[in-house]
Amino acid sequence: MTEKNLKNLRFRRRIQQEMTRWRGIMGNPEFNSEDFQLERVEVTIPDLDPVFHDYSIVNISDIHLGQWITPQHLEGVVDMVNDQKPDAVAITGDFVSYTLDDVTDDLEASLKRLKPREVSVAVLGNHDHWLGAERIREILKRCKIVDVSNDVHTLKRGKAQLNMAGVDSVMLNKHRLDLVMEKLPEEGPAILLAHEPDFADVSSTTGRFSLQISGHSHGGQFIIPGLGTFIRGPHFFKYPHGKYQVGDMMQYTNRGLGTNIFWFRINCDPEITVFKLKSPDL
């Protein structure tokens, strides 16, 4: 990280700490499940074996614990996730924002409470690298969450397979799609986790992924009904929120749970996405 970026990180950390202090003085907002929107998305996966029909994956992204999201918020979100009784949980990066030391215990305590039937998988985002990728990875390991950054986790039911793959942060040039393709079995369809949604333009060209799940954008935090968001930035310019068809692959961008340095959202509720995978043979 350059000296300029380090200064910017320190400045934003001070802003976050001051805003958090005032939130404590004025009273932390209580968790309200109605503040978080469940989005249900059906995805037909070519070559998905019927034994995986209706397989459910709940995706959360951009927790940014310590910004607007408090430990109490995250506990409530985990309850909402568990209430869906998912087969798998997928987390698409940015667990933290600009401070890590103050939130590690709370982050670990909440993530340990995730209870999918089968597995939780995750990739890291740019903020996670800025604050300490190895510390985040250690938390994931202790929480029994499989880190698929530049890796693949294969789910098996009898002879049928479903591959859950991921790339590390594209924004920080940590992604290694080449390694993922080397590790990816020839058998079974594949789903890719990528923190930055615009990576879909690259991943779709492999012809190997039926679905890419991303975050990073927070949905722009401001959506004009019928028009979308005009707040777009690096790596979320083309696919800022919701569902897109990119070649033969579906790209889905989760609006995220938390916010960045500005704590407001307009017509852009925090999101928990529930994917239902469909086999074309049923």
Secondary structure as UniProt FT lines:
FT   HELIX           3..26
FT   HELIX           33..35
FT   STRAND          37..44
FT   TURN            46..47
FT   HELIX           50..52
FT   TURN            53..54
FT   STRAND          55..60
FT   HELIX           71..83
FT   STRAND          88..92
FT   TURN            101..103
FT   HELIX           104..111
FT   TURN            112..113
FT   STRAND          119..123
FT   HELIX           126..142
FT   TURN            143..144
FT   STRAND          146..147
FT   TURN            149..150
FT   STRAND          151..157
FT   TURN            158..159
FT   STRAND          160..167
FT   TURN            170..173
FT   HELIX           177..183
FT   STRAND          190..194
FT   HELIX           197..199
FT   HELIX           200..203
FT   HELIX           204..206
FT   STRAND          209..214
FT   HELIX           218..220
FT   TURN            225..227
FT   TURN            234..235
FT   STRAND          242..246
FT   TURN            247..248
FT   STRAND          249..253
FT   STRAND          271..278
FT   TURN            280..281
//
